[in-house]
Amino acid sequence: MKNLKIATILLAAIVMASGCKKSDETPVVDATIEEAASIMATSMCTSNAGTLSQIEDAVELSQNLKIKSTLTDSSFTITSATGAVITYQYQVNYSYGFLNPNNYQLAYTSTGSYNSPNVNATVSADGSVNITGFLTGDYYTVNGQSGREGTFTMKIGSNSSITGSVSTTLVNFQVNKTTGILESGTATIIVSGNTSSGRTLSFTGTLVYTGNYTGTLTISGKQYYINLTTGTF
């Protein structure tokens, strides 16, 4: 009987230890994905002057008859409005114009910082977007790429400080010529870097734009429904 009690106690201890280990490990993985999703969302959203803003700016600039046939450079500072969901300040340089009658390009660089609900960051960015579809069809088609590098301080998950980069590839974003509304498109977003605690991050997300500044972001089989105005989910 004594041996049976000892065996029972040992079995219970093993089960408890296994349960505690699982409970400790699972949130770390989920938090890391959540952190990556937040960085991806804020890098795209319009309230942070993200990549969707560059798409909109490029389409608008391509319609300006005064600069339509010339390559133009401009430098300026942008600051968020008072009371905005995301506050930011960036120094920006745009270079834009038609490369040929059916290809308009906007190339840009920027440096600055932002404070969003899920993440604060100090970043430098560069990229370009190309617009085609001027000669035929009902839509402008936008393709391009962008990159951000910097330090991202998380307010969610494990509250990590991450030093790393965000790389985005835009594929066939469609802007209605009549309404000027962005209707569809797909982006591949890669977040990589290192945390202050020594963890390595490397995640690839696929964002499917679903209209009205919303999108579905899939990372490692996990889906997030993103508000691409505010960069939240």
QUIQUI-V183151 format. One record per residue. RES is the residue in one letter. PHI is phi in whole degrees, 0 to 359 (NA if undefined). Layout:
# QUIQUI-V183151
res = <RES | RES>
phi = <PHI | PHI>
This chain:
# QUIQUI-V183151
res = <M | K | N | L | K | I | A | T | I | L | L | A | A | I | V | M | A | S | G | C | K | K | S | D | E | T | P | V | V | D | A | T | I | E | E | A | A | S | I | M | A | T | S | M | C | T | S | N | A | G | T | L | S | Q | I | E | D | A | V | E | L | S | Q | N | L | K | I | K | S | T | L | T | D | S | S | F | T | I | T | S | A | T | G | A | V | I | T | Y | Q | Y | Q | V | N | Y | S | Y | G | F | L | N | P | N | N | Y | Q | L | A | Y | T | S | T | G | S | Y | N | S | P | N | V | N | A | T | V | S | A | D | G | S | V | N | I | T | G | F | L | T | G | D | Y | Y | T | V | N | G | Q | S | G | R | E | G | T | F | T | M | K | I | G | S | N | S | S | I | T | G | S | V | S | T | T | L | V | N | F | Q | V | N | K | T | T | G | I | L | E | S | G | T | A | T | I | I | V | S | G | N | T | S | S | G | R | T | L | S | F | T | G | T | L | V | Y | T | G | N | Y | T | G | T | L | T | I | S | G | K | Q | Y | Y | I | N | L | T | T | G | T | F>
phi = <NA | 299 | 297 | 296 | 297 | 297 | 298 | 296 | 295 | 297 | 297 | 297 | 295 | 297 | 298 | 296 | 296 | 296 | 295 | 295 | 297 | 296 | 297 | 287 | 281 | 300 | 300 | 298 | 297 | 297 | 296 | 296 | 297 | 296 | 298 | 299 | 298 | 293 | 295 | 299 | 297 | 287 | 287 | 264 | 286 | 286 | 290 | 248 | 52 | 278 | 299 | 297 | 294 | 294 | 299 | 297 | 298 | 297 | 296 | 296 | 295 | 293 | 267 | 278 | 297 | 292 | 242 | 295 | 253 | 234 | 271 | 231 | 247 | 210 | 236 | 199 | 250 | 240 | 226 | 295 | 286 | 300 | 81 | 292 | 299 | 245 | 261 | 203 | 211 | 227 | 262 | 236 | 233 | 246 | 230 | 209 | 155 | 278 | 279 | 202 | 302 | 240 | 216 | 252 | 236 | 240 | 249 | 211 | 224 | 202 | 222 | 164 | 212 | 214 | 229 | 243 | 302 | 252 | 203 | 253 | 205 | 242 | 221 | 238 | 220 | 206 | 168 | 206 | 233 | 242 | 248 | 233 | 100 | 289 | 268 | 216 | 87 | 262 | 228 | 274 | 247 | 244 | 233 | 167 | 210 | 210 | 218 | 228 | 228 | 164 | 245 | 243 | 259 | 276 | 251 | 231 | 61 | 267 | 54 | 286 | 253 | 243 | 255 | 184 | 221 | 233 | 241 | 235 | 242 | 264 | 232 | 53 | 284 | 253 | 245 | 294 | 294 | 282 | 266 | 74 | 266 | 285 | 249 | 200 | 156 | 227 | 230 | 257 | 236 | 244 | 248 | 217 | 161 | 225 | 267 | 294 | 268 | 97 | 284 | 256 | 254 | 203 | 228 | 245 | 242 | 246 | 257 | 253 | 286 | 249 | 93 | 54 | 58 | 230 | 199 | 253 | 252 | 245 | 229 | 51 | 83 | 260 | 255 | 234 | 261 | 261 | 272 | 272 | 274 | 257 | 75 | 246 | 215>
